[in-house]
Amino acid sequence: MENQKYSPFNIKAATPGKLKEFLKDKPFRAYQILKWVWQKDAKDFSCMTDISKSLRERLSEEAFIPTHRLIRKVASSDGAIKFLFELLDGEKIESVFIPEGDRRTVCVSTQAGCPLRCAFCRTGLMGFKRNLEWWEIVEQVRAVREEVKERITNVVFMGMGEPFLNYDQVLNALRMLNNVNYGLGIGARKLTVSTAGIIPGILKFAEVKEQFKLAISLNATTDEVRSYLMPINKTYPLEPLFRALRHYCARKRKRITFEYVLIKGVNDTDEDAKRLGRIARSIPSKINLIPYNPCDELPFEEPDDRDVQRFYELLYPFNVTVTIRWSKGREIKAACGQLLAES
């Protein structure tokens, strides 16, 4: 890649421990350097004025500060901006900036491509390339922040890939995003991980001390329909998934969010709504109804507004919190289920 200096030591991939080890006799400098790259957007070592000239020269010779190469950004009339980034090895990912009220949210990818091949999602058409490293996830937020020149308030792990198939790197990314001393300083409750229902990941996430938020991409209320839409359901079907979620809620003492992509003629019947209401009532949760965002390559249709409203109203008697999420960025294929990393 152009304008990238390749050296043995990647500063952004370094944890404080690894960086202290690299610095040898100056471990206290590790936090200063991490602040420069993650909080002050430093691109080279010469600007790090609070460390010695000799150390800056050594760093310039032995280390490098990588950035994702921005290939393209496209803005939507509703304020959303989609970014196509190239990684150091040439793989491509997409990230989305979503402004809404006082919130400035970045939707990040955790894998290049996705192995799950959910029937309604464009990302599955890419196939699976590789997992992202934790710093590649965090760098999406830093790069978007630098581009839009606004403070990022929320991050959702809802872009390309399944976060819990890359669990350790995702958890490390969450902690760097949350870290106020040398990370991006975003509150734990403003960081949301969305999973298609990887039960081992949910059970591990229940033991994490930080109050990160969990969302479940549910999208169907029977195993038959869910397995059609989401083949991962054959490995982790609904009843074991619900048991894991009840354990999670009891352990964390907090609600989860069910995301339900409403697809015309597939999962939008009155009985679907009633089953969804019963599920949400049995597990501490709220529901995000997401009208399907159409994709030319896929055979599904978005529901009519009146059908969305009907489905919403059928949930009301179950006394659960329901939000209709009209996805931003649809016109630029930046909405839920539309990311593909096209060049």
Secondary structure by P-SEA (a helix, b strand, c coil): cccccccccccccccaaaaaaaacccccaaaaaaaaacccccccccccccccaaaaaaaaacbbbbbccccccccccccbbbbbbbccccbbbbbbbbbccccbbbbbbccccccccccccccccccccccccaaaaaaaaaaaaaaacccccccccccccccccccaaaaaaaaaaaccccccccccccbbbbbccaaaaaaaaaacccbbbbbbbcccccaaaaaaacccccccccaaaaaaaaaaaaaacbbbbbbbbccccccccaaaaaaaaaaaaaccbbbbbbcbbbbccccbbbbcaaaaaaaaaaacccbbbbbbccccccccccccccccccc
